[in-house]
Amino acid sequence: MAATFRNPIGELPDPWLVHHDGHYFLTGTSHDHIAVTRAASIRDLVDAAATIVWQDTDPTRNAMLWAPELHLLNGPNGRRWYLYYTASDAADHLNHRMYVLEGDADDPLGPFRYKARLNTDPADEYYAIDGSPLQLSTGQLYLFWAGSPGHVLYVSRLADPWRLIGPRVQLPASGFGCPDIREGPVCLRRRGRVFLVYSACDTGTPDYRMGMLSADEADDLLDVRSWHQHPEPVFQGRADHGVFGPGHNSFFTSPDGTEDWFAYHAKTTDRYTYDGRTTRAQRLVWDADGCPDFGVPLPLTTDIPLPSGDPG
C-alpha cells in the first residue's frame, strides 16, 4: 500500500484535527450540529463515518454552529476534553456567541455536556466567534477569539476552561492589504515561544490567507507590546496550484509525535463563494530562527507522504 495520501481529507470548512490514542479526530463547521470523524490513518478520514457529538434544542444557540475545536486541558475537574464552538439563533449572525462543552471520558468523541457560554464583555453586547484556548506550561489559560467592535482579534485570561476573567485586549494584526476581517486565531507553542496564527480577509474570497504573531511565553500575553507581527503572510493561495483562499487552520502532531502538521480549508475556484471549502493537511517544518515554515499549498494531485507513524 502506498505510504501517501492526497487532499482533500474532508469536506468541511474550518477544520480542527487532532491525533489521540492511535486515531485522528476531525471536526469542522456543520452549521446545525457538531460531528467528529475518527480514523486510524489520515487517508481514511475522507471516507470514514462521522459521529454527531452535539446538537442543541435551545433556540438561542442551535443554529449557525461554526468552527468547533477539541482541546485536552487541565482544569478543576482534572484533565478533560473540551469542545469550543460558536453558535447563534437562526435570525442574525450578530447574535453569535462562544460556548464550551466538557467531556467526561478520555475520548474526543465524548460524551459531552453543556458547560457554559463564554461571555467576552460585561454587557454581552458584542458578537464573538472562533474561540481557541491556549494553556501554557505553567497551567495558565488564555482564550483568543475574533469579534466586535470590528472583526478583529481579542485575548483574555481564563479562570478555568469555561470562565473568562479580567480585561479583554485587542491584538493588532496585519491583513496584508485586506482592510477588514481577522479571525480563526490558534496558537502553537514551541521552545518557550507562542505563535498565534490567524486568517485575514473574507473567507469567501480567493484572498483569504494566514498571518502570524509571535511572543515569548514568559511575557505578558495581554500586553500588545509582547507580540511581534510577522511582515508577510505565512500561507496564501497559489493559482498555479489550483488552490485559493487557504486558511482557518489547526495544528496536530504525527502519530509518533516527531512531526508537526496543520490542517486548513481551501477552494479550487477564484470566484467569491463560501461553497467548496474542503479540508486539507500538510506538514510544517521549522526554520533556523525557530519559526514555523508552512511552505506553499499543494495541488490536489500531489501525493503527500503520510505523517510519521501513520499506519496507512
N, C-alpha and C positions, 0 to 999 in steps of 0.2 A: 504494500500500500504506500502511495506517495506521501512523503513527510511534509506536505504543503497544504495550504488552503487558499481559497480565493474569497475576496469580498464580493458582495456584502455577506455578513454573517447574521443579519437580522433585518426586519422590515420596519422597525420603529425609529422615530427620531428621538433625540435627547437620550442616547443610550447610557446606561450605567452597567458596568461589567466588573465582577469580582471573581476571584478564584478562591475556593474554600473547601477544605476537607476532600480534595480529589475531584472537584467539579467546578465548572464555570456556572455562574448565575447571572443572567442578563435580563434587564428590565428597561423600560422606556415609556414614552408617552402613549397611552391608550385611550385617554380622554374620559371614559366613564367608569374605569376600573384600573387596578394595578395588577399586572401579570408578570410572573418571573419564569424564565425558561432555564432549565437545568440540563447540562450535558457534560460528559467526561472529556470530550475533545472540542476544541473551538470549531472544528469542522462540522460538528453535528448540531450546533446551535440553530442554524437556519431552518432545519427540518424538525427539531425537537418540539414536542407539545409544550405549550405554556400553561402554567398553573395560576389561576386567579387567586391572589393573596389578599385583596382588599376591594370591597365595594361598600358604598355608604348610602344610607337612606335619608340622612339629614339633608334637606333641600338647600341649605346654605353652603354645602361643601361636597355635593355629589356629582358635580359637572366640571368640565374643563380641568381634569386631573392631568397635571404636567410634571415632567422631569423627576420621577421618583429616584431616590438614591438609597442604597443599602450600606449601612455603616456598622461595624462591630466596635462598640465603645465601652469604656469603663464608666460606670455610674453608680448611683446609690443602691441599685438593685443587682450589682455585680456586672460582669461582662455580658452584654446582650447585643443582639442585632436590633438596630433601629432603622426605620424606613421613613425618610423625609420626602415630602412631596408638596406640590402646590395644588390648590383646588379652589373652586368658586361655585356660585349658583349658576343657573343657566341663563342669567339675564345679562351680565356685564363682566368683562374681564377685569374691570377696575375693582371688583369685589374679590379678586384673588388674594388669598392669604396662604401662609405656610403651616403645615401640620406635621406631626410626628407620631408614628406608631412604635410600640415596643413589642419585641418578640419575647417568648417565654421558653425558648429552646435554642440550642446551638445549631440553628438551621436557617439559612436565608429565605427559605420558603415559609417560615413562620411555624405555628400560627402567630398572627399579630393582633394586638388590641389597640384601640384608640387611646392615645396618651394625652395629647394637648395640641392646642393651637399656639403657634409661636407669634406672640404679639410684639411687633417691632417698634411701636411708638405708643405713648400713654393714651392718646385719644383714639387709637385704632382707625386713623383716617387715611393711611397710605397703603396702596396695594404692595404686595411683596411676593416675589417668586424665586424659584431656583435656589432654595436654601441648601447649603452644604456645610457640614461641621468640620472642624479641624481640632484634633486632640494632640497636644504636644507631649513630649516625653515626661514633662512634669505632671501630666494629667489635666492641665488647664485646657478648657474648651472654649472655642470661638465658633460663631456662625457667620458665614459670608452669604450674601444674597443680592438679588437685583430688585430695585423698587423705586418708588417715587418719594419725594419730588424728582422729576426726571425719570429716566430708565437707566439708572446708574448703579454702581456697586456700593454696598454697605457692609460693615462688620460690627459685631457686638460680642461681648462675652456671654457665655452660657454658664449659669449656676450648676446645671446638670443637663443631660441631653435634651430636655424639653422646656427649660425655662431660661429666657434671656434676662440679663441683669445689666445695669449701668447704661451708659450712653451708646447710641449708635453713631458710627462715624462713616462719612462718605469717603471712599478711596478714589481719588482721581485716576483715571485710566484712559490711555490714548485709544482713539478709534481709527487711527491711521488714515484719516481722510473722511471717515464716517462721522457725521456730527452728532448722531444720537445712537442709543442702544448699546449698553454694556450689560452682559448677562452671563448666565452659566458659570459662575466662579467655582473653581475647585482647586484644592491645594495638594501639593506633593512635597513631602519632607525628605531631605537627604543631607547628611553630614552637617547638621546644625543650621541649615537654611530652609526657608519656606518659599516655594514657588507657587504663586497664585496665577493660574491660567484662566482666562475668561474669553468670551466670544463678543465680537463687535459687529455692528451693522444689523440690518434686518435679516433674519434667517430665511426669508422668502427670496432674497436677492442672491445673485451669484457672488456678491462681495463679502458675504459672511466669512469671518476669519477669526483666528485665535491670537490673542496678545498675552503678555505676561508681565507681572510684577514680582519682585523678589524682596525678601527681608531676611535678616538674621533671626533665628528662632529665639535668641535671648533678648531681643529688642522688644519694645512695646508695640505690639501689633495694632493697637488702637491709635497710634501716632502716625499720621500720614508721612512724616519725615523718615520713618523706618523703612518705607517701601521705595524700591528702585524700579522705574519704568524701563523695560527693555524697548529700545527705539524702533524696532521693526516687528511686524507680525511673526509669530513663531510657526504658524501653519496657515496656509491660504490656498485658494483654488489654483488648479493648473488646467487651463483649457486644452493644452496639447495632450493631457492625460484623460480628458473627459470627466474631470472632477470639478464641481462647482459648489461653492458655499460650505466648505468643511468647517465644523465647529461643534460646540456643546459637548465637550469631551469628558471622559472619565479615565482614571488610571487603574491598572491592575498589574500583578506580577505573574510571571510564568509559573507553571505548576511546581517546578523545583526551586523557585524563589531566586533564581540567578539573573533574570531579565526583567526589565521594566517595559510595559506596554501601555498603549492608550487606545480607547475606543472613541469614535466620533460619528456624527452623521454627515452625509454629503449627498449631492444630487448629480444627475447626469445631464442636466439642462441648464442653460444660462437664462431661461425665462424666469420672470418673477412668479414664483409659486411655492406654496408650502407642501405640495404633494411631492412624492418621490424621494423624500429624505430617508435614506437607508443607513443601517448600522455597518460600520467598517472598523477594522482593527489593524494597528501597525505597531512595530517595535519602536521604542525610542532609545537613544544612546546618550551618553554624557560627554560633553566636550571638555577640553583641557581646563576651562575655567570653572568646571563643576556645575554647569548649567545643562538642562535637558535639551537635546537636539531632536526635534520631531521629524526632520527630513522633509520630504515632499509627499503629497498624497499620491498613492499608487493607482494606476489604472485597474479597472475591474478584471482585466485579463492577466494580471500579474499573479504568478504562483508564489505565495509567501511561505517561507519556512515556518513550520509550527513552532509555537512557544516552547522553550526548553522544558523537557519533561512531559509534554503533551503526548498521550498515548496514541494519538492518530486514529 
